Amino acid sequence: MPLKKKFVSYTLLFLLSGIYVSGQGAYFDASVLKDPTGYKLRPGDRIRVVIQGEVDCSIETSLTNEGTINMPYVGEVRLMGKNKKEAESSIEREYKKELIFARPKALLNITKYSERVVFLTGSVNRKGPYVLPPEVEAMNIVEVIARAGGFNDIAKKNRVYVTRTFFDESGNPTNTKTYEVDVEALSSGVQSGNSSRRFWIYPGDRIEVPERLL
């Protein structure tokens, strides 16, 4: 096969497979939700910030619970909810606003991500917390359970319970709901009516897999 045609064939195969590769490994597009504008900084993320040409303005620190950091000469800068480019721009604006530098150039790198976990109990092969990859906002329940080693032999796959707590803008819990999910049907692609073939799991969710009657 000519090289050009071979390249096209491999490219099509890659796209049709639905797989994308990131720093954390390979994931199926259908099983994850990613923020299209990039990773957003969260409390607990550890970052390194450099102001080019200004050695005394280079720091490595973690975002506080309020999502802020303290930069030399300008003090507190709020970065929570911003992607890398937005965070760099916010830092540069503070130095301009305080008349510290005329044309500052900020470079930000994340050195350690804060962990976001879901919890699995019951009839799965690996109980306990599962850490979501940092760039993933949510993951299909089928994928989460598979990454937790899958169901054990006595799992009741058609009646899995997901408990989710909702919070207000200040981070205070407002409500808790429990959903019943037929993971067996989701796995096989058999769903009745117009139901989605995915059930999204978000950070903080608790997944309980009961035992089936033997």
C-alpha positions, 0 to 999 in steps of 0.5 A, a space after each residue: 500500500 502506498 505510504 499516503 494511502 496507508 497514513 489515511 487508512 490509519 488516521 480513519 481507523 484512529 478516528 473511528 475507534 473513538 479513542 483520544 490520547 492525553 497525558 493520563 492515558 487513552 480514554 473512549 470519547 463516548 465514556 468521558 466528558 471534558 471541558 472544551 475550553 481546557 482544564 479549570 484550576 481548582 482549590 488544592 491544585 499546585 502551580 508554578 508561576 514565573 514572570 519572565 525576566 523577574 526572578 523574585 516574582 517566581 513562585 510555586 504554591 497551591 490554590 487556597 480553598 477560596 481559589 486564590 494565590 499570593 503573588 509578590 508585590 500584588 498580593 492575592 489573585 483569584 484563579 479558581 475556575 480559570 484555564 491556564 491562559 485565563 489565569 496567566 492573563 489575570 496575573 499579568 493584569 494585576 501587575 499592570 494595574 498596580 504599575 509594577 511592570 509595564 508588559 509582564 509575561 506570566 507563565 503558569 504550569 500545574 505541577 500537581 492536580 487536586 484529586 477528585 474522587 468517586 466512591 465505590 462500595 458493595 459488589 465490585 472488585 476494588 472498593 473505595 475511592 477512584 480518582 478521576 483523571 484531572 481533565 475529565 469532568 464526568 465519566 460514564 458509570 460503565 467506564 468507572 466500574 470497569 476501571 474499578 476492576 468490574 463487578 464481582 460474581 454476585 453483583 446485581 448489575 441491573 440495580 446499581 445505586 448512585 448517591 449525589 450531593 448538590 451544593 450551592 454557589 458557596 459550597 454548602 450542601 443543599 440536597 442529596 439524591 439517589 438514582 437507580 441505574 441499570 448498568 447491565 443494560 447500559 453495558 450491552 447498549 440495550 435501553 428502553 424508550 429514549 433513555 440515554 446509553 450513558 449515566 454520568 458519574 461526577 466527582 463526589 458521587 457514591 456508587 453502591 452495587 448490591 448483591 443479587 440473590 443466589 
